[in-house]
Amino acid sequence: MWAAQLNVPLHQVAVEVQADTDLRGMYGVDDIPAGYSAVRYIVSVRSPASQEAILRVLDIAEAHSPYVDVFRRPQVLQRHLHIIAEQE
């Protein structure tokens, strides 16, 4: 979307996401957080545009990404539960 708005041609974009975690936290072994300790993403771009133009697109896209935002700031998390009782 941002590449189109900025007139930067992108012929191919691939994103690889990598995360570090200690599974002991997920299984309740030791006092370790269950979540990720680090998250990285690798962007591969095929484009005739300059590196400067591509970096501008990526910087703007990242600044407005709801997915990046989830990792950058604390979120409000709410659980809603609906139990439907079954008759025996």
PEQUIHU-V743923 format. One record per backbone hydrogen bond with DSSP energy under -1.0 kcal/mol. CO is the residue of the C=O (numbers start at 0). NH is the residue of the N-H. Records with the same first field share a line. If there is no record, write none. Layout:
# PEQUIHU-V743923
CO->NH + NH
This chain:
# PEQUIHU-V743923
0->4
1->5
2->7
3->6
11->45
13->43
15->41
17->39
19->36 + 37
21->24
22->26
23->28
29->31
37->19
39->17
41->15
43->13
45->10 + 11
49->53
50->54
51->55
52->56
53->57
54->58
55->59
56->60
57->61
58->62
59->63
61->64
64->68
65->69
67->71
68->72
